[in-house]
Amino acid sequence: MTITEILTKLNLNFEDLNASEKETYQNWEETLRGKEITIDVLKEFIKSQIEIIIDNIAVPNISKNEEDILKAQVRNYKTLLAFINYPERSKAFLENHLNNLFRK
């Protein structure tokens, strides 16, 4: 059931909603449509997580245990990012190698 169908059952139209309700309606519609997670979206998420964790490491009075856990999280995210970037980097390396090989 869509949000529009719910409004219809309530004998309402989008125009009948106030500003706050319209904003909520639009947010719900966007959520129900779903946002596709692409490789680029995933890369940006991972990069932002790394930045957040690094900021948390810099917090004063952090315990050694907490710091070690955060550093491990950074390593994990960097490893995941390297894994995601591997095909792209391999392709660029091979193209560069072949170009250099046949230039001679």
C-alpha positions as CSV (number, residue, x, y, z in Angstrom):
1,M,0.0,0.0,0.0
2,T,1.3,3.4,-0.9
3,I,1.1,6.6,1.1
4,T,-1.2,8.0,-1.6
5,E,-3.6,5.1,-1.1
6,I,-3.6,5.7,2.6
7,L,-4.4,9.4,2.0
8,T,-7.2,8.4,-0.3
9,K,-8.7,6.1,2.3
10,L,-8.6,9.0,4.7
11,N,-10.3,11.2,2.1
12,L,-7.2,13.4,1.9
13,N,-5.0,14.8,-0.8
14,F,-1.4,15.9,-0.7
15,E,-2.6,19.5,-0.9
16,D,-4.7,19.0,2.3
17,L,-1.5,18.4,4.4
18,N,0.3,21.1,6.3
19,A,4.0,21.8,5.6
20,S,5.3,19.3,8.3
21,E,3.0,16.6,7.0
22,K,4.0,17.2,3.4
23,E,7.7,16.8,4.5
24,T,6.9,13.6,6.3
25,Y,4.9,12.4,3.3
26,Q,7.8,13.0,1.0
27,N,10.3,11.4,3.3
28,W,8.1,8.3,3.5
29,E,7.7,8.2,-0.2
30,E,11.4,8.3,-0.7
31,T,11.9,5.6,1.8
32,L,9.3,3.4,0.2
33,R,10.9,3.9,-3.3
34,G,14.2,2.8,-1.8
35,K,17.6,4.2,-2.6
36,E,19.9,2.0,-4.5
37,I,23.2,1.4,-2.9
38,T,26.0,1.7,-5.5
39,I,29.7,0.9,-5.1
40,D,30.3,4.7,-5.1
41,V,27.8,5.2,-2.3
42,L,29.4,2.4,-0.3
43,K,32.9,3.9,-0.8
44,E,31.7,7.3,0.4
45,F,30.1,5.6,3.5
46,I,33.3,3.7,4.3
47,K,35.4,6.9,3.9
48,S,33.1,8.8,6.2
49,Q,33.2,6.0,8.8
50,I,37.0,6.1,8.7
51,E,37.0,9.9,9.3
52,I,34.5,9.5,12.2
53,I,36.6,6.8,13.9
54,I,39.8,8.8,13.5
55,D,38.1,11.8,15.1
56,N,37.1,9.5,18.0
57,I,40.7,8.3,18.4
58,A,41.7,12.0,18.9
59,V,39.4,12.5,21.8
60,P,41.3,13.3,25.0
61,N,41.3,10.7,27.8
62,I,40.5,7.7,25.6
63,S,41.5,4.5,27.2
64,K,44.2,2.3,25.5
65,N,41.6,-0.4,25.0
66,E,39.2,1.9,23.3
67,E,42.0,3.3,21.1
68,D,43.0,-0.2,20.1
69,I,39.5,-1.1,19.1
70,L,39.0,2.1,17.1
71,K,42.4,1.5,15.3
72,A,41.2,-2.0,14.4
73,Q,38.0,-0.6,13.0
74,V,40.0,1.8,10.8
75,R,42.1,-1.1,9.6
76,N,39.0,-3.1,8.8
77,Y,37.4,-0.3,6.9
78,K,40.6,0.4,5.0
79,T,40.9,-3.3,4.1
80,L,37.3,-3.3,2.9
81,L,37.9,-0.2,0.8
82,A,41.0,-1.8,-0.7
83,F,39.0,-4.9,-1.6
84,I,36.3,-2.8,-3.3
85,N,38.9,-0.8,-5.2
86,Y,40.9,-3.8,-6.2
87,P,39.3,-4.5,-9.6
88,E,39.5,-0.8,-10.6
89,R,43.2,-0.6,-9.5
90,S,44.1,-3.9,-11.2
91,K,42.5,-2.7,-14.4
92,A,44.4,0.6,-14.3
93,F,47.7,-1.3,-13.5
94,L,47.2,-3.7,-16.4
95,E,46.3,-1.0,-18.9
96,N,49.4,1.0,-17.8
97,H,51.6,-2.1,-18.1
98,L,50.3,-3.0,-21.6
99,N,50.7,0.6,-22.8
100,N,54.3,0.6,-21.5
101,L,55.0,-2.8,-23.0
102,F,53.8,-1.9,-26.5
103,R,55.3,1.6,-26.6
104,K,58.8,0.1,-26.9
